[in-house]
């Protein structure tokens, strides 16, 4: 059985974690396990996805060879209030990478992803923000929502609070923070900085292609059917295709045929202003934490 990983991509959601997981996994000194296992973070709960146990988690790294790092990538490790302590207890010598994106754009992207995945059913982000109090009380939760707590959009991007938990248990040289805009504007340069942080060959150059474009479904009804089919359909599927991995691959393929890549409409200015007000103090604290000017996050993009 493999050891607990010594490299963690912490999130946040919609900040380029899938791309980073892909880029790092191509490096000869890094073996990246399956994405989004969420073994750590005991305070997180999922209504549709079953959490892996220790044996299942470690088995994902059995195929690793002599790579210097075994990596685990999960977008909610940063959000979790317990994951930092759990990671430090399980692997005190680990290194961790956090990816951050300006809160207004990240929340809008997350809302769109929730809508695509049927975790969200309200027609616009303003309505979703208005519904947060009801949802905290268990009301107006979409029936197939896997992450009800992630519908609290005004809490998801509290980066200063989240990073503080990791700074409390890891030394500064164990934590590296990447800003989404830097990754988008200079992917190769940011990648080299990460390799230097990990103290491995920084001359390695992977294919740096775009990962996870914005998607919408062609048919929400068919999407919901695929996500939660009747028991009779599940039974037929299991009888016809016995290998669970093959069934999962077929499901992903059918879902992709029901999806189309599209450009996301601009965020409504009033909603942007509302999100900027919500996260203003967190941005102030993050500037002090990172020793970096984040004034652009207080303005509309391009201004």
C-alpha positions in Angstrom: 0.0 0.0 0.0 1.3 3.4 -1.0 2.1 6.1 1.5 -0.1 9.2 2.2 0.6 11.8 -0.6 3.2 14.4 0.1 1.7 17.0 -2.4 -1.7 18.6 -2.2 -3.6 20.9 -4.6 -6.1 22.5 -2.2 -8.4 24.4 -4.5 -10.3 26.8 -4.6 -13.0 25.7 -7.1 -13.0 27.2 -10.6 -9.4 28.5 -10.3 -7.5 26.1 -12.7 -7.1 23.1 -10.4 -7.9 20.6 -13.2 -5.4 22.2 -15.4 -2.8 22.2 -12.6 -3.5 18.6 -11.8 -3.0 17.8 -15.5 0.2 19.8 -15.9 1.8 18.5 -12.7 0.8 14.9 -13.4 2.7 15.0 -16.7 6.0 15.8 -14.8 8.3 12.7 -14.4 8.9 13.5 -10.7 5.2 13.7 -9.8 2.4 11.0 -9.7 -1.1 12.6 -9.3 -3.8 10.4 -8.0 -7.5 10.5 -9.0 -8.9 14.0 -8.7 -11.6 15.0 -6.2 -11.4 12.1 -3.9 -11.8 14.4 -0.9 -10.5 11.8 1.6 -9.6 14.6 4.0 -12.0 17.3 5.2 -14.2 15.4 7.7 -16.5 18.4 7.9 -17.5 18.1 4.3 -20.4 16.0 3.3 -21.7 14.9 -0.1 -25.3 13.7 -0.7 -24.6 11.9 -4.0 -21.0 10.8 -3.8 -19.7 8.2 -1.4 -16.4 9.1 0.4 -13.5 6.8 0.0 -12.0 5.0 3.0 -8.3 4.9 3.8 -7.6 1.7 1.9 -9.4 2.9 -1.2 -7.7 6.3 -1.0 -4.2 4.9 -0.8 -4.9 2.3 -3.5 -5.1 5.2 -6.0 -1.3 5.7 -5.5 -0.3 2.1 -5.9 0.7 2.6 -9.5 3.2 5.3 -8.5 6.9 4.5 -9.1 9.9 6.3 -7.8 8.4 9.8 -8.3 9.5 12.3 -5.7 5.9 13.4 -5.1 2.5 11.7 -4.9 -0.2 14.2 -5.3 -3.8 14.6 -4.3 -6.0 17.4 -5.8 -9.4 18.3 -4.3 -11.1 21.7 -4.8 -12.8 21.8 -1.3 -9.6 21.2 0.8 -9.1 24.9 1.0 -12.8 25.6 2.0 -12.8 22.8 4.7 -12.3 24.0 8.2 -10.7 20.7 9.3 -8.7 19.6 6.2 -5.6 21.7 7.1 -5.2 20.0 10.5 -5.9 16.6 9.0 -3.3 17.0 6.3 -0.7 18.3 8.7 -1.3 15.3 11.0 -1.2 12.7 8.2 1.7 14.2 6.4 3.6 17.0 8.3 6.3 17.2 5.6 3.8 17.8 2.7 3.8 20.6 0.3 0.6 22.3 -0.7 -0.5 24.6 -3.6 -3.5 26.8 -3.3 -5.0 28.5 -6.4 -7.1 31.7 -6.0 -9.3 33.7 -8.3 -10.9 37.1 -7.8 -14.0 36.2 -5.8 -16.7 37.8 -8.0 -15.5 35.8 -11.1 -14.9 32.6 -9.2 -18.3 32.7 -7.6 -20.0 33.4 -11.0 -18.1 30.5 -12.5 -19.0 28.2 -9.6 -22.6 29.2 -9.9 -22.5 28.3 -13.6 -20.9 25.0 -12.9 -23.5 24.2 -10.2 -26.2 25.0 -12.8 -24.6 22.7 -15.3 -24.3 19.9 -12.8 -27.9 20.3 -11.5 -26.5 21.3 -8.0 -28.2 24.6 -8.6 -31.7 25.4 -10.0 -32.1 29.1 -9.5 -32.1 31.1 -12.8 -29.5 33.7 -11.9 -26.7 34.4 -9.3 -28.6 37.2 -7.7 -31.5 34.9 -6.9 -29.0 32.3 -5.5 -27.4 34.9 -3.2 -30.9 35.9 -2.0 -31.7 32.3 -1.2 -28.7 31.7 1.1 -30.5 32.1 4.4 -33.3 29.7 3.4 -30.6 27.2 2.2 -28.7 27.5 5.5 -32.0 26.3 7.0 -32.3 23.4 4.6 -34.9 25.0 2.3 -34.8 25.4 -1.5 -32.0 22.9 -2.0 -32.1 21.3 -5.4 -33.1 17.6 -5.1 -29.9 16.3 -6.7 -27.5 18.7 -5.1 -24.4 16.9 -4.0 -22.9 19.9 -2.1 -25.6 21.9 -0.3 -23.1 23.8 1.7 -21.4 25.0 -1.5 -24.5 27.0 -2.4 -23.5 29.5 0.3 -21.7 31.6 -2.3 -20.9 34.4 0.2 -18.7 32.0 2.2 -16.9 30.0 -0.5 -14.2 32.6 -1.4 -13.1 33.6 2.1 -9.5 33.0 1.1 -7.8 34.9 3.9 -9.6 32.8 6.5 -8.9 29.6 4.6 -5.2 30.2 4.0 -4.8 31.2 7.7 -5.7 27.6 8.7 -2.9 26.3 6.5 -0.4 28.8 7.7 -1.2 27.7 11.3 -0.1 24.1 10.7 2.5 24.3 7.8 5.7 26.3 7.5 5.8 29.1 4.9 8.1 27.1 2.6 5.5 24.3 2.5 2.7 26.4 1.0 2.6 28.1 -2.5 -0.2 30.4 -3.6 -1.0 30.8 -7.3 -3.4 33.5 -8.6 -5.6 32.5 -11.5 -4.8 35.6 -13.6 -1.1 34.9 -13.3 -1.8 31.3 -14.4 -3.9 32.5 -17.4 -1.5 35.2 -18.5 1.8 33.3 -18.1 1.0 29.6 -17.7 4.6 28.4 -18.5 6.1 30.9 -16.1 3.8 30.0 -13.2 4.4 26.3 -13.9 8.2 26.8 -13.6 7.7 28.7 -10.3 5.8 25.7 -8.9 8.5 23.3 -10.0 11.1 25.5 -8.3 8.9 25.5 -5.2 8.9 21.7 -5.3 12.6 21.6 -6.0 12.3 19.4 -9.1 13.5 19.9 -12.7 12.0 23.2 -13.8 13.1 22.8 -17.5 10.3 20.2 -18.1 7.6 21.7 -20.4 4.3 19.9 -20.6 1.5 20.5 -23.1 -0.2 23.6 -21.6 -3.6 23.3 -23.2 -6.9 24.9 -22.0 -8.8 22.6 -19.6 -12.4 22.8 -18.4 -14.0 25.4 -20.6 -17.5 26.8 -19.7 -20.2 24.2 -20.5 -24.0 24.2 -20.6 -26.4 21.3 -21.1 -28.5 20.9 -24.2 -31.3 19.2 -22.3 -31.5 19.7 -18.5 -34.2 16.9 -18.3 -31.9 14.4 -19.9 -29.0 15.6 -17.7 -31.2 15.0 -14.6 -32.1 11.5 -15.9 -28.5 10.6 -16.4 -27.6 11.8 -12.9 -30.4 10.0 -11.1 -31.9 7.3 -13.3 -34.8 5.1 -12.1 -33.8 1.9 -10.2 -35.0 -0.2 -13.1 -32.7 1.6 -15.5 -29.7 1.2 -13.1 -30.4 -2.5 -12.8 -30.5 -2.9 -16.6 -27.3 -0.9 -17.0 -25.5 -3.1 -14.4 -26.7 -6.3 -16.1 -25.6 -5.1 -19.5 -22.3 -3.6 -18.5 -20.8 -5.3 -15.4 -17.6 -3.3 -15.2 -18.2 -0.2 -13.1 -15.4 1.7 -14.8 -16.8 1.0 -18.2 -20.3 2.2 -17.1 -18.8 5.4 -15.7 -16.9 6.1 -18.9 -20.0 5.5 -20.9 -22.0 7.9 -18.7 -19.3 10.6 -19.1 -19.4 10.1 -22.9 -23.2 10.4 -23.1 -23.2 13.4 -20.8 -20.6 15.1 -23.1 -22.9 14.6 -26.0 -25.6 16.5 -24.1 -23.1 19.4 -23.4 -21.9 22.3 -25.5 -19.0 24.7 -24.9 -20.1 28.3 -24.8 -18.8 31.7 -23.6 -20.3 32.7 -20.3 -22.3 36.0 -20.4 -20.7 39.0 -18.5 -21.5 39.1 -14.9 -24.3 41.6 -14.1 -22.7 44.8 -12.7 -25.0 45.0 -9.7 -24.2 41.4 -8.8 -20.5 42.1 -9.2 -20.8 45.1 -6.9 -22.7 43.0 -4.3 -20.0 40.3 -4.4 -17.2 42.8 -4.1 -18.8 44.3 -1.0 -19.2 40.8 0.5 -15.6 40.0 0.0 -14.0 43.4 0.5 -12.5 42.7 4.0 -11.2 39.3 2.9 -9.4 40.9 -0.1 -7.8 43.4 2.4 -6.6 40.6 4.6 -5.4 38.6 1.7 -3.2 41.5 0.5 -1.5 41.6 3.9 -1.1 37.8 3.9 0.4 37.6 0.3 2.2 41.0 0.4 0.6 41.7 -2.9 -1.7 44.5 -4.3 -5.1 43.0 -5.3 -6.6 46.3 -6.3 -7.8 44.9 -9.6 -10.1 42.6 -7.7 -12.0 45.6 -6.5 -12.7 46.8 -10.0 -14.5 45.4 -13.0 -12.2 43.3 -15.3 -10.5 45.5 -17.9 -10.9 48.8 -16.0 
